[in-house]
């Protein structure tokens, strides 16, 4: 699978009073990709050229990440703002709807956006992030609470920043490669790219603020209706942070749901098993006649 970086375009868009950086390739219907923690647009490097053959692919840096604006106020990192960011990107690019793809925190935003603006999501693809109702239920179990210990550690001021930036941001590389099942998925250059993105001024605190606001919002305790948007979930089975059991029962909240489990992959599924992820996405989006 080739990565045709020379045909990518880097650009900026102003949305919801902030400027977001994105990478784009291709023309056609909009496919919007949202990354997770502690990543940036680069986590979609394998999928961008593949889907640019049929779509205008746009992989954004979420607010607070890499080359996007990093508001200083902790209150700037709440779900309502993330949803407004996505709405502004879609409309600002001249579209009324999109194929929305999200992984990790990007998946959480994608779930919430699909509920808030179902008319703006033609199809939804979620990678290794459970439906919010299932995640909320999971946090009532000792097993998932142990897996989610880092969420509670991130609530402390300053200490997580100091930990993550120590020894030239070594912890950023360990978070990614250390929890990957496929250890060969990340080159030294890949890990350096993630470290460099996290090292940009204000980025670490911004990234952590996503977690620091998680309990102040009603993301986890709200009542969720049945989502009508056709949805594909892709799940790396060896995810050390989110148990596979969090996917069970998702069909109670999504009327038109497909789930594809990928063995021999951890949390970073689109980077650990990129060919299989691309294949499942293509089957969902471009079914053979």
C-alpha atoms as a printed R data frame, in Angstrom:
    type eleno elety resid chain resno       x       y      z
1   ATOM     1    CA   UNK     A     1   0.000   0.000  0.000
2   ATOM     2    CA   UNK     A     2   1.614   3.225 -1.139
3   ATOM     3    CA   UNK     A     3   1.541   6.529  0.672
4   ATOM     4    CA   UNK     A     4   1.486   9.283 -1.948
5   ATOM     5    CA   UNK     A     5   2.348  12.196  0.297
6   ATOM     6    CA   UNK     A     6   3.430  14.378 -2.605
7   ATOM     7    CA   UNK     A     7  -0.157  14.513 -3.829
8   ATOM     8    CA   UNK     A     8  -1.600  15.592 -0.481
9   ATOM     9    CA   UNK     A     9  -2.521  19.227  0.059
10  ATOM    10    CA   UNK     A    10  -2.133  20.945  3.425
11  ATOM    11    CA   UNK     A    11  -4.673  23.685  4.104
12  ATOM    12    CA   UNK     A    12  -6.511  25.579  6.840
13  ATOM    13    CA   UNK     A    13 -10.164  26.336  7.440
14  ATOM    14    CA   UNK     A    14 -11.768  28.665  9.961
15  ATOM    15    CA   UNK     A    15 -14.696  27.123 11.790
16  ATOM    16    CA   UNK     A    16 -16.421  27.952 15.068
17  ATOM    17    CA   UNK     A    17 -13.988  30.862 15.609
18  ATOM    18    CA   UNK     A    18 -10.849  28.724 15.389
19  ATOM    19    CA   UNK     A    19  -8.507  27.717 12.570
20  ATOM    20    CA   UNK     A    20  -8.078  24.020 11.873
21  ATOM    21    CA   UNK     A    21  -5.337  22.450  9.794
22  ATOM    22    CA   UNK     A    22  -6.185  19.598  7.457
23  ATOM    23    CA   UNK     A    23  -4.744  17.408  4.735
24  ATOM    24    CA   UNK     A    24  -6.827  16.697  1.659
25  ATOM    25    CA   UNK     A    25  -6.610  14.615 -1.481
26  ATOM    26    CA   UNK     A    26  -9.075  13.705 -4.220
27  ATOM    27    CA   UNK     A    27 -12.360  15.113 -5.518
28  ATOM    28    CA   UNK     A    28 -15.971  14.036 -5.149
29  ATOM    29    CA   UNK     A    29 -18.240  13.468 -2.147
30  ATOM    30    CA   UNK     A    30 -16.687  14.522  1.139
31  ATOM    31    CA   UNK     A    31 -15.068  11.955  3.421
32  ATOM    32    CA   UNK     A    32 -14.095  13.608  6.706
33  ATOM    33    CA   UNK     A    33 -11.630  11.803  8.984
34  ATOM    34    CA   UNK     A    34 -11.220  12.537 12.701
35  ATOM    35    CA   UNK     A    35  -8.197  11.208 14.619
36  ATOM    36    CA   UNK     A    36  -7.744  10.301 18.274
37  ATOM    37    CA   UNK     A    37  -5.307  10.780 21.177
38  ATOM    38    CA   UNK     A    38  -2.335  11.313 21.011
39  ATOM    39    CA   UNK     A    39  -2.358  11.522 17.220
40  ATOM    40    CA   UNK     A    40  -3.107  13.977 14.392
41  ATOM    41    CA   UNK     A    41  -4.170  13.742 10.738
42  ATOM    42    CA   UNK     A    42  -1.186  11.450 10.104
43  ATOM    43    CA   UNK     A    43  -3.003   8.464 11.608
44  ATOM    44    CA   UNK     A    44  -5.005   8.275  8.346
45  ATOM    45    CA   UNK     A    45  -1.896   8.226  6.107
46  ATOM    46    CA   UNK     A    46  -2.749   4.807  4.664
47  ATOM    47    CA   UNK     A    47  -6.428   5.515  3.990
48  ATOM    48    CA   UNK     A    48  -6.136   9.013  2.478
49  ATOM    49    CA   UNK     A    49  -4.702   7.984 -0.924
50  ATOM    50    CA   UNK     A    50  -6.884   4.903 -1.152
51  ATOM    51    CA   UNK     A    51 -10.165   6.777 -0.767
52  ATOM    52    CA   UNK     A    52  -9.032   9.850 -2.714
53  ATOM    53    CA   UNK     A    53  -9.818   7.816 -5.824
54  ATOM    54    CA   UNK     A    54 -13.549   8.197 -5.099
55  ATOM    55    CA   UNK     A    55 -13.897  10.990 -2.530
56  ATOM    56    CA   UNK     A    56 -12.567  14.331 -1.468
57  ATOM    57    CA   UNK     A    57 -10.784  13.049  1.608
58  ATOM    58    CA   UNK     A    58 -10.179  15.573  4.392
59  ATOM    59    CA   UNK     A    59  -8.227  14.505  7.485
60  ATOM    60    CA   UNK     A    60  -8.245  17.277 10.074
61  ATOM    61    CA   UNK     A    61  -6.127  18.045 13.093
62  ATOM    62    CA   UNK     A    62  -8.693  18.361 15.880
63  ATOM    63    CA   UNK     A    63  -8.653  21.572 17.891
64  ATOM    64    CA   UNK     A    64  -5.679  21.579 20.219
65  ATOM    65    CA   UNK     A    65  -3.664  19.186 18.073
66  ATOM    66    CA   UNK     A    66  -0.627  19.614 15.830
67  ATOM    67    CA   UNK     A    67  -1.111  22.631 13.534
68  ATOM    68    CA   UNK     A    68  -4.681  23.518 14.521
69  ATOM    69    CA   UNK     A    69  -5.474  26.344 16.946
70  ATOM    70    CA   UNK     A    70  -5.071  25.558 20.632
71  ATOM    71    CA   UNK     A    71  -7.438  27.652 22.760
72  ATOM    72    CA   UNK     A    72  -6.019  28.078 26.248
73  ATOM    73    CA   UNK     A    73  -9.260  27.806 28.217
74  ATOM    74    CA   UNK     A    74 -10.049  24.304 29.425
75  ATOM    75    CA   UNK     A    75 -13.718  25.065 28.713
76  ATOM    76    CA   UNK     A    76 -12.891  25.165 24.978
77  ATOM    77    CA   UNK     A    77 -12.531  21.373 24.930
78  ATOM    78    CA   UNK     A    78 -16.096  20.155 25.286
79  ATOM    79    CA   UNK     A    79 -18.226  18.041 22.973
80  ATOM    80    CA   UNK     A    80 -20.549  20.878 21.938
81  ATOM    81    CA   UNK     A    81 -17.540  22.766 20.561
82  ATOM    82    CA   UNK     A    82 -16.131  19.699 18.795
83  ATOM    83    CA   UNK     A    83 -19.483  19.131 17.084
84  ATOM    84    CA   UNK     A    84 -19.609  22.775 15.974
85  ATOM    85    CA   UNK     A    85 -16.082  22.432 14.603
86  ATOM    86    CA   UNK     A    86 -17.110  19.500 12.424
87  ATOM    87    CA   UNK     A    87 -20.265  21.240 11.217
88  ATOM    88    CA   UNK     A    88 -18.217  24.274 10.234
89  ATOM    89    CA   UNK     A    89 -15.680  22.171  8.348
90  ATOM    90    CA   UNK     A    90 -18.360  20.391  6.305
91  ATOM    91    CA   UNK     A    91 -20.224  23.573  5.412
92  ATOM    92    CA   UNK     A    92 -17.036  25.603  4.990
93  ATOM    93    CA   UNK     A    93 -15.801  23.144  2.386
94  ATOM    94    CA   UNK     A    94 -19.036  23.652  0.467
95  ATOM    95    CA   UNK     A    95 -20.839  20.450  1.376
96  ATOM    96    CA   UNK     A    96 -24.146  19.663  3.033
97  ATOM    97    CA   UNK     A    97 -23.164  16.173  4.202
98  ATOM    98    CA   UNK     A    98 -20.231  13.788  4.414
99  ATOM    99    CA   UNK     A    99 -19.008  10.290  5.037
100 ATOM   100    CA   UNK     A   100 -17.773  10.668  8.617
101 ATOM   101    CA   UNK     A   101 -14.906   8.502  9.865
102 ATOM   102    CA   UNK     A   102 -13.603   8.633 13.442
103 ATOM   103    CA   UNK     A   103 -11.131   6.763 15.616
104 ATOM   104    CA   UNK     A   104 -10.740   7.016 19.408
105 ATOM   105    CA   UNK     A   105 -11.652  10.620 20.414
106 ATOM   106    CA   UNK     A   106 -12.469  11.263 16.771
107 ATOM   107    CA   UNK     A   107 -14.908   8.375 17.050
108 ATOM   108    CA   UNK     A   108 -16.529   9.919 20.123
109 ATOM   109    CA   UNK     A   109 -16.954  13.183 18.228
110 ATOM   110    CA   UNK     A   110 -18.295  11.326 15.199
111 ATOM   111    CA   UNK     A   111 -20.913   9.499 17.295
112 ATOM   112    CA   UNK     A   112 -22.055  12.764 18.845
113 ATOM   113    CA   UNK     A   113 -22.075  14.607 15.534
114 ATOM   114    CA   UNK     A   114 -24.185  11.891 13.901
115 ATOM   115    CA   UNK     A   115 -26.765  12.251 16.670
116 ATOM   116    CA   UNK     A   116 -26.741  16.045 16.517
117 ATOM   117    CA   UNK     A   117 -26.801  16.311 12.705
118 ATOM   118    CA   UNK     A   118 -27.957  12.996 11.205
119 ATOM   119    CA   UNK     A   119 -28.896  14.782  7.983
120 ATOM   120    CA   UNK     A   120 -25.235  15.750  7.524
121 ATOM   121    CA   UNK     A   121 -23.883  12.195  7.804
122 ATOM   122    CA   UNK     A   122 -24.512   9.916  4.851
123 ATOM   123    CA   UNK     A   123 -22.617   7.023  6.418
124 ATOM   124    CA   UNK     A   124 -20.722   6.698  9.686
125 ATOM   125    CA   UNK     A   125 -17.533   4.677 10.232
126 ATOM   126    CA   UNK     A   126 -16.229   4.248 13.777
127 ATOM   127    CA   UNK     A   127 -12.930   2.598 14.666
128 ATOM   128    CA   UNK     A   128 -12.224   1.305 18.185
129 ATOM   129    CA   UNK     A   129 -14.525   3.629 20.079
130 ATOM   130    CA   UNK     A   130 -17.757   2.225 21.496
131 ATOM   131    CA   UNK     A   131 -21.142   3.845 21.297
132 ATOM   132    CA   UNK     A   132 -21.278   6.386 24.162
133 ATOM   133    CA   UNK     A   133 -24.027   4.431 25.913
134 ATOM   134    CA   UNK     A   134 -21.956   1.248 25.831
135 ATOM   135    CA   UNK     A   135 -18.852   3.066 27.087
136 ATOM   136    CA   UNK     A   136 -20.863   4.530 29.947
137 ATOM   137    CA   UNK     A   137 -22.126   1.064 30.842
138 ATOM   138    CA   UNK     A   138 -18.582  -0.281 30.597
139 ATOM   139    CA   UNK     A   139 -17.298   2.198 33.157
140 ATOM   140    CA   UNK     A   140 -19.535   0.534 35.741
141 ATOM   141    CA   UNK     A   141 -17.461  -2.675 35.478
142 ATOM   142    CA   UNK     A   142 -14.155  -3.206 37.321
143 ATOM   143    CA   UNK     A   143 -12.574  -4.608 34.153
144 ATOM   144    CA   UNK     A   144 -13.150  -1.488 32.051
145 ATOM   145    CA   UNK     A   145 -12.410   0.854 34.948
146 ATOM   146    CA   UNK     A   146  -8.952  -0.699 35.175
147 ATOM   147    CA   UNK     A   147  -8.460  -0.338 31.443
148 ATOM   148    CA   UNK     A   148  -9.515   3.328 31.667
149 ATOM   149    CA   UNK     A   149  -7.173   4.223 34.543
150 ATOM   150    CA   UNK     A   150  -5.408   6.827 32.399
151 ATOM   151    CA   UNK     A   151  -8.606   8.894 32.147
152 ATOM   152    CA   UNK     A   152  -8.488   9.410 35.895
153 ATOM   153    CA   UNK     A   153  -4.744  10.114 35.929
154 ATOM   154    CA   UNK     A   154  -5.245  12.784 33.278
155 ATOM   155    CA   UNK     A   155  -7.525  14.723 35.643
156 ATOM   156    CA   UNK     A   156  -4.526  15.975 37.643
157 ATOM   157    CA   UNK     A   157  -3.060  19.363 36.676
158 ATOM   158    CA   UNK     A   158   0.489  19.551 35.253
159 ATOM   159    CA   UNK     A   159   1.594  16.057 36.300
160 ATOM   160    CA   UNK     A   160   0.399  14.364 33.069
161 ATOM   161    CA   UNK     A   161   2.085  17.059 30.968
162 ATOM   162    CA   UNK     A   162   5.370  16.556 32.801
163 ATOM   163    CA   UNK     A   163   5.114  12.793 32.388
164 ATOM   164    CA   UNK     A   164   4.294  12.907 28.677
165 ATOM   165    CA   UNK     A   165   7.044  15.387 27.784
166 ATOM   166    CA   UNK     A   166   9.809  13.722 29.837
167 ATOM   167    CA   UNK     A   167  12.807  12.270 27.994
168 ATOM   168    CA   UNK     A   168  11.933  13.927 24.697
169 ATOM   169    CA   UNK     A   169   8.277  12.864 24.766
170 ATOM   170    CA   UNK     A   170   9.213   9.207 25.132
171 ATOM   171    CA   UNK     A   171   5.811   8.434 26.715
172 ATOM   172    CA   UNK     A   172   3.989   9.508 23.537
173 ATOM   173    CA   UNK     A   173   5.872   6.874 21.559
174 ATOM   174    CA   UNK     A   174   5.276   4.279 24.284
175 ATOM   175    CA   UNK     A   175   1.541   5.024 24.411
176 ATOM   176    CA   UNK     A   176   1.319   4.184 20.726
177 ATOM   177    CA   UNK     A   177   3.839   1.435 20.099
178 ATOM   178    CA   UNK     A   178   3.606  -0.032 23.578
179 ATOM   179    CA   UNK     A   179  -0.120  -0.704 23.227
180 ATOM   180    CA   UNK     A   180   0.014  -1.856 19.605
181 ATOM   181    CA   UNK     A   181  -0.416  -5.562 18.970
182 ATOM   182    CA   UNK     A   182   1.424  -5.263 15.668
183 ATOM   183    CA   UNK     A   183   4.692  -3.752 16.906
184 ATOM   184    CA   UNK     A   184   6.010  -3.383 13.355
185 ATOM   185    CA   UNK     A   185   3.187  -1.031 12.374
186 ATOM   186    CA   UNK     A   186   5.078   2.046 13.526
187 ATOM   187    CA   UNK     A   187   8.473   3.073 12.202
188 ATOM   188    CA   UNK     A   188  10.831   5.326 14.100
189 ATOM   189    CA   UNK     A   189   9.792   8.113 11.731
190 ATOM   190    CA   UNK     A   190   6.109   7.519 12.543
191 ATOM   191    CA   UNK     A   191   6.748   7.763 16.278
192 ATOM   192    CA   UNK     A   192   8.870  10.877 15.816
193 ATOM   193    CA   UNK     A   193   6.000  12.481 13.897
194 ATOM   194    CA   UNK     A   194   3.641  11.887 16.820
195 ATOM   195    CA   UNK     A   195   6.203  13.166 19.323
196 ATOM   196    CA   UNK     A   196   6.792  16.303 17.251
197 ATOM   197    CA   UNK     A   197   3.070  17.014 17.031
198 ATOM   198    CA   UNK     A   198   2.643  16.651 20.800
199 ATOM   199    CA   UNK     A   199   5.657  18.921 21.384
200 ATOM   200    CA   UNK     A   200   4.076  21.937 19.720
201 ATOM   201    CA   UNK     A   201   3.423  24.782 22.134
202 ATOM   202    CA   UNK     A   202   0.172  24.292 24.020
203 ATOM   203    CA   UNK     A   203  -0.646  20.938 22.423
204 ATOM   204    CA   UNK     A   204  -0.149  18.645 25.418
205 ATOM   205    CA   UNK     A   205  -2.458  20.582 27.722
206 ATOM   206    CA   UNK     A   206  -5.025  20.944 24.944
207 ATOM   207    CA   UNK     A   207  -4.967  17.208 24.242
208 ATOM   208    CA   UNK     A   208  -5.355  16.394 27.925
209 ATOM   209    CA   UNK     A   209  -8.210  18.888 28.326
210 ATOM   210    CA   UNK     A   210 -10.387  16.557 26.257
211 ATOM   211    CA   UNK     A   211 -10.158  14.122 29.169
212 ATOM   212    CA   UNK     A   212 -10.314  16.742 31.900
213 ATOM   213    CA   UNK     A   213 -13.774  17.793 30.762
214 ATOM   214    CA   UNK     A   214 -15.189  14.330 30.254
215 ATOM   215    CA   UNK     A   215 -16.949  14.120 33.630
216 ATOM   216    CA   UNK     A   216 -18.186  17.729 33.621
217 ATOM   217    CA   UNK     A   217 -20.287  17.066 30.531
218 ATOM   218    CA   UNK     A   218 -23.289  14.820 30.063
219 ATOM   219    CA   UNK     A   219 -21.584  12.793 27.361
220 ATOM   220    CA   UNK     A   220 -21.732   9.578 29.341
221 ATOM   221    CA   UNK     A   221 -24.998   9.877 31.247
222 ATOM   222    CA   UNK     A   222 -27.432  11.134 28.620
223 ATOM   223    CA   UNK     A   223 -30.227   9.072 27.135
224 ATOM   224    CA   UNK     A   224 -29.367   7.893 23.633
225 ATOM   225    CA   UNK     A   225 -32.044   7.302 21.012
226 ATOM   226    CA   UNK     A   226 -31.717   4.923 18.080
227 ATOM   227    CA   UNK     A   227 -29.360   6.273 15.414
228 ATOM   228    CA   UNK     A   228 -30.714   5.992 11.881
229 ATOM   229    CA   UNK     A   229 -27.420   6.695 10.055
230 ATOM   230    CA   UNK     A   230 -25.939   3.567  8.401
231 ATOM   231    CA   UNK     A   231 -22.933   2.694 10.545
232 ATOM   232    CA   UNK     A   232 -19.850   0.510 10.265
233 ATOM   233    CA   UNK     A   233 -17.800  -0.291 13.357
234 ATOM   234    CA   UNK     A   234 -14.288  -1.662 12.896
235 ATOM   235    CA   UNK     A   235 -12.650  -3.090 15.991
236 ATOM   236    CA   UNK     A   236  -9.086  -4.248 16.629
237 ATOM   237    CA   UNK     A   237  -9.644  -7.115 19.024
238 ATOM   238    CA   UNK     A   238  -6.460  -6.689 21.091
239 ATOM   239    CA   UNK     A   239  -7.288  -3.157 22.245
240 ATOM   240    CA   UNK     A   240  -5.779  -2.792 25.732
241 ATOM   241    CA   UNK     A   241  -7.766   0.358 26.561
242 ATOM   242    CA   UNK     A   242 -11.247  -0.582 25.337
243 ATOM   243    CA   UNK     A   243 -12.565  -4.111 25.709
244 ATOM   244    CA   UNK     A   244 -14.233  -5.869 22.781
245 ATOM   245    CA   UNK     A   245 -17.260  -6.467 25.002
246 ATOM   246    CA   UNK     A   246 -18.046  -2.739 24.730
247 ATOM   247    CA   UNK     A   247 -19.266  -3.426 21.190
248 ATOM   248    CA   UNK     A   248 -21.799  -6.044 22.290
249 ATOM   249    CA   UNK     A   249 -25.347  -4.713 22.153
250 ATOM   250    CA   UNK     A   250 -24.526  -1.711 19.966
251 ATOM   251    CA   UNK     A   251 -27.383  -2.737 17.667
252 ATOM   252    CA   UNK     A   252 -29.769  -1.598 20.414
253 ATOM   253    CA   UNK     A   253 -28.694   1.977 19.591
254 ATOM   254    CA   UNK     A   254 -27.998   1.809 15.845
255 ATOM   255    CA   UNK     A   255 -30.669   0.575 13.464
256 ATOM   256    CA   UNK     A   256 -28.416  -0.148 10.468
257 ATOM   257    CA   UNK     A   257 -25.153  -1.510 11.913
258 ATOM   258    CA   UNK     A   258 -22.268  -3.615 10.670
259 ATOM   259    CA   UNK     A   259 -19.385  -4.663 12.932
260 ATOM   260    CA   UNK     A   260 -16.079  -6.003 11.620
261 ATOM   261    CA   UNK     A   261 -13.651  -7.445 14.148
262 ATOM   262    CA   UNK     A   262  -9.979  -7.533 13.227
263 ATOM   263    CA   UNK     A   263  -7.716 -10.003 15.044
264 ATOM   264    CA   UNK     A   264  -4.007  -9.330 15.495
265 ATOM   265    CA   UNK     A   265  -4.635  -5.629 15.992
266 ATOM   266    CA   UNK     A   266  -4.718  -3.351 18.975
267 ATOM   267    CA   UNK     A   267  -6.276   0.081 19.396
268 ATOM   268    CA   UNK     A   268  -4.511   1.668 16.394
269 ATOM   269    CA   UNK     A   269  -6.392  -0.524 13.949
270 ATOM   270    CA   UNK     A   270  -6.186   1.632 10.797
271 ATOM   271    CA   UNK     A   271  -2.407   1.729 11.203
272 ATOM   272    CA   UNK     A   272  -1.839  -1.814 12.474
273 ATOM   273    CA   UNK     A   273  -4.003  -3.501  9.826
274 ATOM   274    CA   UNK     A   274  -4.443  -0.802  7.147
275 ATOM   275    CA   UNK     A   275  -5.222  -3.108  4.217
276 ATOM   276    CA   UNK     A   276  -8.031  -4.881  6.044
277 ATOM   277    CA   UNK     A   277  -9.476  -1.622  7.408
278 ATOM   278    CA   UNK     A   278  -9.480  -0.147  3.900
279 ATOM   279    CA   UNK     A   279 -11.100  -3.289  2.505
280 ATOM   280    CA   UNK     A   280 -13.936  -3.209  5.044
281 ATOM   281    CA   UNK     A   281 -14.480   0.508  4.502
282 ATOM   282    CA   UNK     A   282 -14.626   0.046  0.743
283 ATOM   283    CA   UNK     A   283 -17.117  -2.806  1.059
284 ATOM   284    CA   UNK     A   284 -19.321  -0.570  3.208
285 ATOM   285    CA   UNK     A   285 -19.034   2.536  1.038
286 ATOM   286    CA   UNK     A   286 -18.609   1.102 -2.448
287 ATOM   287    CA   UNK     A   287 -20.508  -2.205 -2.574
288 ATOM   288    CA   UNK     A   288 -19.945  -4.184 -5.730
289 ATOM   289    CA   UNK     A   289 -22.878  -4.209 -8.101
